[in-house]
């Protein structure tokens, strides 16, 4: 049985960033600590404290103040279009289960809550990037390839 899912709070920011680092390690095959972590913690604390936030974060508690799993996403407002009359799109940017807690349905549970939150907010399409290991989970929720043709990474900074 999966543990209880709850909405993340500002005090969860450090653990959410720890799990994000785990996710990047799984995606890239290497650990990449750095100053991005402090910026991510500060941003999450600010976003999770804002009652009007466009960031949804759902977690399962682990032992000793740690998090066992998380799913985090954001809502983007674009111009309305056919099929998307309110122009509200979701992007899932962090789903991770601590290695010690995998295989218990935690990723499925937190992702389900995040998708429900998106639906409650009027989101009509949700996008994400998935590892090969996680692809089947997302397909079970109904995710499929989408014809987004091109992407560009711009350099950070001014």
C-alpha positions as CSV (number, residue, x, y, z in Angstrom):
1,X,0.0,0.0,0.0
2,X,1.3,3.4,-0.9
3,X,1.8,6.0,1.8
4,X,-0.3,9.1,2.1
5,X,0.3,11.9,-0.5
6,X,0.2,15.5,0.7
7,X,0.8,18.9,-0.8
8,X,4.4,20.1,-0.4
9,X,5.1,23.0,2.0
10,X,7.9,25.6,1.9
11,X,9.9,23.7,4.5
12,X,10.1,20.7,2.0
13,X,12.2,22.8,-0.4
14,X,15.6,21.2,0.6
15,X,14.2,17.7,0.2
16,X,12.6,18.5,-3.1
17,X,15.9,19.7,-4.4
18,X,17.7,16.6,-3.1
19,X,15.2,14.5,-5.0
20,X,15.6,16.7,-8.1
21,X,19.3,16.0,-7.9
22,X,18.6,12.3,-7.7
23,X,16.4,12.6,-10.8
24,X,19.1,14.4,-12.8
25,X,21.6,11.7,-11.7
26,X,19.2,9.0,-13.1
27,X,18.7,10.9,-16.3
28,X,22.3,11.8,-17.0
29,X,24.2,9.0,-15.3
30,X,26.3,11.5,-13.2
31,X,25.9,13.7,-10.2
32,X,25.9,17.4,-10.8
33,X,25.9,19.4,-7.5
34,X,26.2,23.1,-7.8
35,X,24.9,26.6,-7.1
36,X,21.7,25.8,-8.9
37,X,20.6,23.9,-5.8
38,X,20.5,27.0,-3.5
39,X,18.6,28.9,-6.2
40,X,16.2,26.0,-6.6
41,X,15.6,25.8,-2.8
42,X,14.9,29.6,-2.6
43,X,12.5,29.5,-5.6
44,X,10.6,26.5,-4.2
45,X,10.3,28.1,-0.8
46,X,8.9,31.2,-2.4
47,X,6.5,29.4,-4.8
48,X,5.2,27.0,-2.2
49,X,4.5,29.8,0.2
50,X,2.4,31.7,-2.4
51,X,-1.3,30.8,-2.2
52,X,-1.7,31.8,-5.8
53,X,1.2,29.7,-7.0
54,X,1.3,28.1,-10.4
55,X,3.6,25.4,-9.0
56,X,2.0,22.2,-7.8
57,X,4.1,19.9,-5.7
58,X,3.0,16.6,-4.1
59,X,5.1,14.4,-1.8
60,X,5.1,11.3,0.3
61,X,7.0,11.6,3.6
62,X,9.9,9.3,4.4
63,X,11.5,8.6,7.7
64,X,13.2,11.3,9.8
65,X,12.0,14.4,8.0
66,X,13.0,13.1,4.5
67,X,10.8,12.8,1.5
68,X,10.3,9.4,-0.1
69,X,8.9,10.7,-3.4
70,X,7.7,13.9,-5.2
71,X,6.0,15.1,-8.3
72,X,6.3,18.8,-9.1
73,X,4.9,20.8,-12.1
74,X,4.0,24.2,-13.2
75,X,1.2,25.9,-15.1
76,X,2.0,28.1,-18.0
77,X,-0.5,30.5,-19.6
78,X,-0.3,30.7,-23.4
79,X,-2.7,32.3,-25.8
80,X,-5.9,30.3,-26.1
81,X,-6.2,28.0,-29.1
82,X,-8.6,25.4,-30.4
83,X,-8.7,22.6,-27.8
84,X,-7.1,24.8,-25.2
85,X,-9.7,27.6,-24.7
86,X,-8.1,29.0,-21.5
87,X,-4.5,28.6,-22.7
88,X,-3.5,26.7,-19.6
89,X,-0.7,24.1,-20.1
90,X,1.0,22.0,-17.5
91,X,4.6,20.9,-17.4
92,X,5.8,18.1,-15.1
93,X,9.5,18.9,-14.3
94,X,10.3,16.7,-11.4
95,X,9.1,13.2,-10.5
96,X,11.4,11.2,-8.3
97,X,11.4,8.5,-5.7
98,X,14.2,8.1,-3.3
99,X,16.2,4.9,-4.3
100,X,15.4,3.3,-0.9
101,X,11.6,3.7,-1.5
102,X,11.2,2.6,-5.1
103,X,8.9,-0.1,-6.2
104,X,6.1,0.8,-3.8
105,X,3.9,2.9,-6.2
106,X,5.0,6.2,-4.8
107,X,5.8,7.8,-8.2
108,X,2.4,6.8,-9.5
109,X,0.6,8.2,-6.4
110,X,2.3,11.6,-6.5
111,X,1.9,11.9,-10.2
112,X,-1.8,11.1,-10.0
113,X,-2.2,13.9,-7.4
114,X,-0.3,16.4,-9.6
115,X,-2.4,15.5,-12.7
116,X,-5.6,15.9,-10.6
117,X,-4.3,19.3,-9.5
118,X,-3.6,20.3,-13.1
119,X,-7.2,19.3,-14.1
120,X,-8.6,21.3,-11.2
121,X,-6.7,24.4,-12.4
122,X,-8.2,24.1,-15.9
123,X,-5.1,22.7,-17.6
124,X,-5.9,21.1,-20.9
125,X,-2.5,19.6,-21.9
126,X,0.4,18.4,-19.8
127,X,4.0,17.9,-21.1
128,X,7.0,16.2,-19.6
129,X,10.3,14.6,-20.4
130,X,10.7,11.0,-19.2
131,X,13.6,8.6,-18.7
132,X,13.2,5.2,-20.4
133,X,12.6,3.6,-17.0
134,X,9.7,6.0,-16.3
135,X,8.1,6.0,-19.7
136,X,5.7,3.2,-19.1
137,X,4.3,4.9,-16.0
138,X,3.4,8.0,-18.0
139,X,1.9,6.0,-20.8
140,X,-0.4,4.3,-18.3
141,X,-1.7,7.8,-17.5
142,X,-2.3,8.4,-21.2
143,X,0.9,10.4,-22.1
144,X,2.0,9.9,-25.8
145,X,4.4,11.5,-28.2
146,X,3.6,15.0,-29.2
147,X,4.8,16.7,-32.4
148,X,6.8,19.5,-30.7
149,X,9.3,20.0,-33.5
150,X,12.2,22.0,-32.2
151,X,13.8,23.1,-28.9
152,X,16.6,25.6,-28.1
153,X,18.7,25.9,-25.0
154,X,19.8,29.5,-24.5
155,X,22.9,30.3,-22.5
156,X,22.3,31.3,-18.9
157,X,23.0,34.8,-17.7
158,X,22.5,38.3,-19.0
